[in-house]
Amino acid sequence: MTTRWILPAWMARAIVLIAFGALGLTACAQTPRLLDTDYLESLRAEVRTNHPSVAAARARLLAAEVGVRAVRLWEDPLAGLGVMAAEHNKRRDDGDIIVLAEQALPRRKLYEARKARATAERSLFEAETRSAALSLETLVAQAAVELALVDEMLAIQTSQWVWLESMAANAREKLKDPMANASEPLRIESEVAQERQKIDSAQRQRVRLVQQLNILLGRPAESPWPVLRLEESASLTPGLTGELSRLVAANPLLQAMLNTANIAKSEIEVVKRERSPAFSVGVESSLYSGGDFRQAIVGARMTLPWLNNSIYRANSERARQKQLAAERDVEALDRKLRGEAVGAHTEAETAAHQAGTIATEVIPRAVKAAESTQNAWISSKASLLDVLESQRSLLNARLEERRFVAAHRAALETLRSIVPPPYSP
């Protein structure tokens, strides 16, 4: 007849309570908060609102918007006053007070070119503002995913630790049999100590992630965070073709490059219009201090830009080269981002497939194997090494499945940073 040692239910519950108290896992008593799209969006909105780099980018954008309004069509008028120093007769005949006024005529084409350049600069700063916000959104989302993974690993490892404690109690009960192996409790206690070290390491990692997230979000460094959990399975991965078709219009870095090219193009037009002569009209009047009017001269003036023709040609060539460089930069960045998008999409699909395979095929079989091996050990039909190995395989499968779910979400965040959704400032 085979003797069976089974841990009493009250003792198992006591071990669980002691485990949570000894490990200080007060968070484990909380209901984990699902790290879904809504919660991630709230974190993104918070970092957009609170981070100073976004505020600085928005200030530059506002300055550029004011710059568009600052482009003027009419130049400032010119006014002057002069006094003649001469003999009395000459001053009386020609007048000894000279009053003049001059106004440059508007240059409509030059004004439109400068307006287009200022508008392109504003669009550039708008794209840079979106890029700054998007980078921070990706950082905070991926850090939250990492925190959720650590919380899930803590839960799984704590469950493993509690199981090992119950196995240690069973092993000590088995020692009452004179034929029992005295080394089994020591081996299990060694496994318990190793699992405790892993839990301690994961707890310290959680503290680090919480502090980093708080700093990133502008919260006090010691602000508590809820226990997070990942989705039960990997979500759907968007189609690659659709994402690539939106790349140019959606990516702020590409938009910034395109606006840089537009600025250079507008600069060419500005230089072209500056090469045209500028006209102005003015009036000059002479008065005698005794109160008599002497004369008035009305005239027009014209600049002679042809004397600096080589300088204007150099400025035009410089602007053309800037435009060419910006257009080539757009092409290079487009290729780079497309390659990164393909990589992120493939990584997301691979992680989703591996998570699904482990969840549906590996874990169910590992659970059955662990249960049967443990029952065989209780009946003295299997060794402790077999039990530990089967349980370790189950633990690794569960951890690996959670890692792949987290990797899928992190890859989606990377893909989102390359092809972001429509932006509403």
Wavefront OBJ file of the C-alpha trace (Angstrom):
o trace
v 0.000 0.000 0.000
v 1.361 3.394 -0.955
v 1.234 6.235 1.568
v 0.101 9.670 0.231
v 1.043 12.989 1.825
v -1.261 15.851 0.932
v -0.928 19.356 2.377
v -4.055 20.271 4.387
v -6.182 23.091 2.980
v -5.808 25.274 6.087
v -2.044 24.967 5.875
v -1.987 25.891 2.183
v -4.064 29.012 2.888
v -1.743 29.936 5.754
v 1.287 29.586 3.501
v -0.277 31.886 0.908
v -1.043 34.560 3.533
v 2.410 34.306 5.043
v 3.949 34.521 1.578
v 2.178 37.754 0.740
v 3.050 39.240 4.123
v 6.704 38.182 3.980
v 7.196 39.462 0.455
v 5.427 42.744 1.129
v 3.243 42.241 -1.937
v 0.422 44.517 -0.847
v -0.126 45.308 -4.521
v -0.983 41.671 -5.142
v -4.131 42.143 -3.080
v -5.309 44.815 -5.515
v -7.419 44.089 -8.524
v -5.009 44.465 -11.468
v -5.854 47.219 -13.903
v -5.990 46.208 -17.534
v -3.456 48.018 -19.698
v -5.821 48.556 -22.593
v -6.012 51.218 -25.299
v -8.017 53.651 -23.153
v -5.546 53.537 -20.271
v -2.578 53.935 -22.609
v -4.263 56.915 -24.254
v -4.750 58.569 -20.867
v -1.018 58.184 -20.182
v -0.181 59.633 -23.592
v -2.443 62.618 -22.968
v -0.829 63.180 -19.568
v 2.711 63.195 -20.924
v 1.688 65.492 -23.788
v 0.230 67.921 -21.279
v 2.936 67.852 -18.623
v 6.261 67.356 -20.356
v 8.327 70.551 -20.839
v 9.756 69.510 -24.215
v 6.243 69.497 -25.698
v 5.543 72.871 -24.095
v 8.756 74.240 -25.607
v 7.825 72.904 -29.043
v 4.377 74.459 -28.764
v 5.942 77.804 -27.817
v 8.086 77.675 -30.944
v 4.978 76.839 -32.952
v 3.136 79.836 -31.524
v 6.122 82.030 -32.346
v 6.018 80.764 -35.940
v 2.287 81.468 -36.135
v 2.936 85.040 -35.018
v 5.707 85.192 -37.612
v 3.178 84.526 -40.365
v 1.172 87.529 -39.235
v 4.335 89.607 -38.944
v 5.032 89.494 -42.696
v 4.177 92.958 -43.983
v 3.229 94.369 -47.343
v 4.010 98.050 -46.663
v 7.393 99.210 -45.430
v 7.639 101.906 -42.766
v 7.304 105.434 -44.168
v 10.282 107.787 -43.947
v 10.013 111.347 -42.594
v 12.735 113.967 -42.187
v 13.358 117.509 -40.996
v 16.338 119.677 -41.886
v 17.576 123.213 -41.224
v 19.658 125.247 -43.678
v 22.630 127.213 -42.353
v 23.404 130.100 -44.759
v 23.284 133.880 -45.131
v 20.036 135.560 -44.283
v 19.223 136.493 -47.857
v 19.790 132.954 -49.123
v 17.716 131.450 -46.310
v 14.950 133.924 -47.049
v 15.026 133.149 -50.778
v 15.385 129.337 -50.672
v 13.906 128.612 -47.300
v 15.752 127.502 -44.201
v 13.503 124.606 -43.056
v 13.342 121.421 -45.132
v 10.592 118.852 -44.572
v 10.559 115.532 -46.438
v 8.500 112.328 -46.501
v 8.995 109.099 -48.461
v 7.061 105.861 -48.790
v 8.259 102.648 -50.424
v 5.647 101.141 -52.706
v 4.421 97.629 -51.838
v 5.992 94.652 -53.596
v 3.096 92.234 -53.803
v 5.033 89.275 -55.235
v 7.789 89.616 -52.632
v 5.175 89.804 -49.876
v 3.500 86.614 -51.117
v 6.833 84.793 -51.297
v 7.745 85.813 -47.736
v 4.290 84.811 -46.550
v 4.692 81.389 -48.137
v 8.088 80.980 -46.463
v 6.675 81.927 -43.036
v 3.759 79.531 -43.537
v 6.160 76.709 -44.397
v 8.192 77.497 -41.279
v 5.026 77.313 -39.212
v 4.203 73.910 -40.698
v 7.744 72.774 -39.889
v 7.344 73.691 -36.206
v 3.934 72.034 -36.129
v 5.493 68.790 -37.376
v 8.307 69.110 -34.824
v 5.751 69.609 -32.046
v 3.950 66.436 -33.087
v 7.251 64.574 -33.304
v 8.239 65.631 -29.770
v 4.858 64.548 -28.391
v 4.927 61.258 -30.307
v 8.377 60.319 -28.980
v 7.230 60.863 -25.406
v 3.983 58.970 -26.013
v 5.982 55.974 -27.236
v 8.331 56.139 -24.238
v 5.538 56.258 -21.673
v 3.472 53.549 -23.395
v 6.379 51.120 -23.703
v 7.415 51.798 -20.094
v 3.846 51.048 -18.980
v 3.914 47.805 -20.983
v 7.175 46.860 -19.273
v 5.652 47.635 -15.874
v 2.612 45.487 -16.666
v 4.914 42.642 -17.694
v 6.839 42.916 -14.414
v 3.554 42.836 -12.470
v 2.450 39.721 -14.313
v 5.831 38.079 -13.751
v 5.573 38.908 -10.044
v 2.153 37.257 -9.872
v 3.372 34.133 -11.679
v 6.586 33.906 -9.671
v 4.726 34.441 -6.406
v 2.375 31.604 -7.343
v 5.430 29.454 -8.024
v 6.942 30.435 -4.678
v 3.749 29.495 -2.839
v 3.670 26.162 -4.673
v 7.260 25.467 -3.649
v 6.404 26.246 -0.029
v 3.561 23.747 -0.167
v 5.902 21.195 -1.749
v 8.414 21.792 1.018
v 5.699 21.126 3.594
v 4.757 17.923 1.785
v 8.400 16.871 1.646
v 8.739 17.383 5.386
v 5.644 15.248 5.917
v 7.167 12.523 3.785
v 10.214 12.431 6.062
v 8.042 10.707 8.626
v 8.344 7.633 6.430
v 11.624 5.895 7.307
v 12.126 5.057 3.627
v 11.790 8.717 2.513
v 14.665 10.633 0.904
v 16.046 13.134 3.429
v 17.556 15.350 0.740
v 14.211 16.304 -0.851
v 13.253 19.026 1.678
v 16.698 20.587 1.325
v 16.416 20.607 -2.451
v 12.999 22.233 -2.332
v 14.146 24.810 0.208
v 16.965 25.695 -2.168
v 14.415 26.206 -4.940
v 12.335 28.364 -2.578
v 15.338 30.585 -1.845
v 16.119 30.978 -5.539
v 12.517 31.886 -6.332
v 12.520 34.394 -3.487
v 15.582 36.084 -4.996
v 13.846 36.323 -8.375
v 10.823 37.928 -6.738
v 13.005 40.410 -4.873
v 14.740 41.322 -8.124
v 11.417 41.806 -9.893
v 10.167 44.008 -7.044
v 13.218 46.259 -7.321
v 12.714 46.425 -11.059
v 9.108 47.490 -10.479
v 10.207 50.279 -8.149
v 12.615 51.513 -10.829
v 9.967 51.477 -13.540
v 7.444 53.280 -11.337
v 9.925 56.023 -10.501
v 10.927 56.443 -14.135
v 7.298 56.646 -15.239
v 6.514 59.193 -12.533
v 9.452 61.355 -13.567
v 8.462 61.108 -17.225
v 4.880 62.104 -16.419
v 5.875 64.908 -14.055
v 4.494 63.188 -10.953
v 6.272 62.888 -7.573
v 8.824 60.091 -7.870
v 7.240 58.029 -5.073
v 3.668 58.229 -6.381
v 2.066 54.765 -6.264
v 0.935 52.929 -9.367
v -1.809 50.321 -9.605
v -0.958 46.744 -10.397
v -1.195 46.410 -14.159
v -1.975 43.432 -16.299
v -1.616 42.817 -19.978
v -4.393 41.726 -22.283
v -5.242 38.049 -22.166
v -3.990 37.578 -25.705
v -2.246 39.636 -28.357
v -4.539 42.099 -30.105
v -4.929 42.360 -33.845
v -2.010 43.696 -35.835
v -2.948 46.335 -38.447
v -2.280 45.516 -42.083
v 1.146 46.489 -43.332
v -0.036 47.773 -46.719
v -2.450 50.233 -45.154
v 0.155 51.470 -42.696
v 2.751 52.059 -45.409
v 0.214 53.953 -47.514
v -0.292 56.416 -44.631
v 3.390 56.832 -43.834
v 4.164 60.050 -45.711
v 1.037 61.871 -44.589
v 1.161 60.637 -40.970
v 4.820 60.643 -39.940
v 5.829 64.006 -38.421
v 9.526 63.591 -39.237
v 8.722 63.178 -42.906
v 6.365 66.139 -42.746
v 9.112 68.223 -41.160
v 11.496 67.266 -43.974
v 8.881 68.124 -46.590
v 8.332 71.514 -44.975
v 12.065 72.118 -44.932
v 12.042 71.588 -48.695
v 9.067 73.956 -48.990
v 10.966 76.606 -47.022
v 13.901 76.333 -49.414
v 11.522 76.522 -52.381
v 9.929 79.657 -50.946
v 13.377 81.108 -50.346
v 14.131 80.768 -54.057
v 11.026 82.816 -54.829
v 11.978 85.413 -52.223
v 15.430 85.855 -53.767
v 13.873 86.100 -57.216
v 11.542 88.908 -56.102
v 14.313 90.703 -54.221
v 16.258 90.950 -57.492
v 13.497 93.180 -58.892
v 13.892 96.952 -58.367
v 12.024 98.571 -55.487
v 10.164 101.841 -56.052
v 9.309 104.605 -53.642
v 7.668 108.027 -53.851
v 8.448 111.076 -51.779
v 7.979 114.789 -51.324
v 10.442 117.438 -50.159
v 9.348 120.941 -49.155
v 11.257 124.084 -48.229
v 9.885 126.673 -45.816
v 11.187 129.963 -44.512
v 11.190 130.310 -40.758
v 9.495 133.620 -41.197
v 6.419 131.684 -42.253
v 6.557 131.725 -46.070
v 6.414 128.623 -48.309
v 9.231 128.430 -50.840
v 9.049 125.178 -52.882
v 8.043 121.514 -52.957
v 9.590 118.653 -54.919
v 7.685 115.409 -55.615
v 9.703 112.520 -56.969
v 10.113 108.767 -57.266
v 13.096 106.558 -56.544
v 14.182 103.142 -57.722
v 16.802 100.752 -56.368
v 19.433 99.271 -58.695
v 19.701 95.591 -57.719
v 21.667 94.728 -60.879
v 24.820 96.017 -59.242
v 24.599 93.092 -56.771
v 23.463 90.558 -59.337
v 26.207 88.069 -58.408
v 25.091 88.121 -54.775
v 21.469 87.445 -55.712
v 22.551 84.569 -57.951
v 24.586 83.100 -55.089
v 21.608 83.358 -52.710
v 19.344 81.724 -55.281
v 21.786 78.884 -55.854
v 22.155 78.343 -52.124
v 18.381 78.073 -51.752
v 18.184 75.609 -54.649
v 20.846 73.406 -53.097
v 19.009 73.484 -49.776
v 15.837 72.406 -51.529
v 17.635 69.586 -53.324
v 19.236 68.410 -50.058
v 15.885 68.488 -48.260
v 14.194 66.496 -51.030
v 16.936 63.862 -50.913
v 16.637 63.736 -47.126
v 12.917 63.087 -47.527
v 13.608 60.157 -49.844
v 16.242 58.717 -47.503
v 14.053 59.069 -44.420
v 11.092 57.558 -46.246
v 13.115 54.448 -47.077
v 14.430 54.202 -43.523
v 10.995 54.549 -41.939
v 9.448 52.037 -44.333
v 12.099 49.521 -43.353
v 11.493 50.202 -39.653
v 7.737 49.869 -40.164
v 8.187 46.491 -41.851
v 10.446 45.369 -38.999
v 8.019 46.498 -36.283
v 5.064 44.916 -38.088
v 6.894 41.610 -38.513
v 7.981 41.662 -34.875
v 4.393 42.262 -33.765
v 3.015 39.457 -35.932
v 5.718 37.045 -34.782
v 5.149 37.838 -31.098
v 1.380 37.438 -31.506
v 1.806 34.077 -33.235
v 4.229 32.788 -30.599
v 2.022 33.985 -27.734
v -0.979 32.256 -29.268
v 0.926 29.014 -29.837
v 2.201 28.901 -26.259
v -1.224 29.722 -24.813
v -3.151 27.146 -26.832
v -0.639 24.335 -27.273
v 2.230 24.538 -24.790
v 0.680 25.687 -21.510
v -2.276 23.200 -21.450
v 0.103 20.284 -22.007
v 2.583 21.654 -19.468
v -0.189 21.956 -16.861
v -1.235 18.333 -17.358
v 2.375 17.179 -17.251
v 3.058 19.080 -14.025
v -0.086 17.765 -12.344
v 0.560 14.157 -13.300
v 4.207 14.344 -12.258
v 3.316 15.855 -8.886
v 0.700 13.166 -8.269
v 3.257 10.522 -9.213
v 5.739 12.023 -6.728
v 3.164 11.980 -3.949
v 2.634 8.288 -4.749
v 6.429 7.799 -4.783
v 6.317 6.936 -8.489
v 8.386 9.924 -9.621
v 11.429 11.726 -8.281
v 11.482 15.256 -6.924
v 13.698 16.299 -9.840
v 10.974 15.261 -12.260
v 8.415 17.327 -10.345
v 10.633 20.401 -10.231
v 11.531 20.094 -13.887
v 7.909 19.779 -15.028
v 6.863 22.714 -12.842
v 9.783 24.782 -14.093
v 8.730 24.061 -17.671
v 5.213 25.259 -16.874
v 6.567 28.387 -15.187
v 8.802 29.215 -18.145
v 5.922 28.691 -20.575
v 3.673 31.066 -18.642
v 6.392 33.704 -18.362
v 7.297 33.340 -22.025
v 3.675 33.721 -23.127
v 3.376 36.961 -21.127
v 6.657 38.220 -22.586
v 5.407 37.651 -26.115
v 2.134 39.470 -25.367
v 4.164 42.379 -23.999
v 6.521 42.246 -26.995
v 3.518 42.409 -29.317
v 2.174 45.530 -27.591
v 5.627 47.142 -27.537
v 6.053 46.437 -31.268
v 2.652 48.001 -31.951
v 3.778 51.100 -30.054
v 6.896 51.230 -32.209
v 4.750 50.903 -35.334
v 2.482 53.641 -33.992
v 5.480 55.941 -33.550
v 6.323 55.433 -37.235
v 2.780 55.628 -38.596
v 0.822 57.548 -35.929
v -2.924 58.163 -35.935
v -4.297 61.548 -37.023
v -3.085 64.337 -34.771
v -5.353 66.797 -32.984
v -3.304 69.570 -31.330
l 1 2 3 4 5 6 7 8 9 10 11 12 13 14 15 16 17 18 19 20 21 22 23 24 25 26 27 28 29 30 31 32 33 34 35 36 37 38 39 40 41 42 43 44 45 46 47 48 49 50 51 52 53 54 55 56 57 58 59 60 61 62 63 64 65 66 67 68 69 70 71 72 73 74 75 76 77 78 79 80 81 82 83 84 85 86 87 88 89 90 91 92 93 94 95 96 97 98 99 100 101 102 103 104 105 106 107 108 109 110 111 112 113 114 115 116 117 118 119 120 121 122 123 124 125 126 127 128 129 130 131 132 133 134 135 136 137 138 139 140 141 142 143 144 145 146 147 148 149 150 151 152 153 154 155 156 157 158 159 160 161 162 163 164 165 166 167 168 169 170 171 172 173 174 175 176 177 178 179 180 181 182 183 184 185 186 187 188 189 190 191 192 193 194 195 196 197 198 199 200 201 202 203 204 205 206 207 208 209 210 211 212 213 214 215 216 217 218 219 220 221 222 223 224 225 226 227 228 229 230 231 232 233 234 235 236 237 238 239 240 241 242 243 244 245 246 247 248 249 250 251 252 253 254 255 256 257 258 259 260 261 262 263 264 265 266 267 268 269 270 271 272 273 274 275 276 277 278 279 280 281 282 283 284 285 286 287 288 289 290 291 292 293 294 295 296 297 298 299 300 301 302 303 304 305 306 307 308 309 310 311 312 313 314 315 316 317 318 319 320 321 322 323 324 325 326 327 328 329 330 331 332 333 334 335 336 337 338 339 340 341 342 343 344 345 346 347 348 349 350 351 352 353 354 355 356 357 358 359 360 361 362 363 364 365 366 367 368 369 370 371 372 373 374 375 376 377 378 379 380 381 382 383 384 385 386 387 388 389 390 391 392 393 394 395 396 397 398 399 400 401 402 403 404 405 406 407 408 409 410 411 412 413 414 415 416 417 418 419 420 421 422 423 424 425
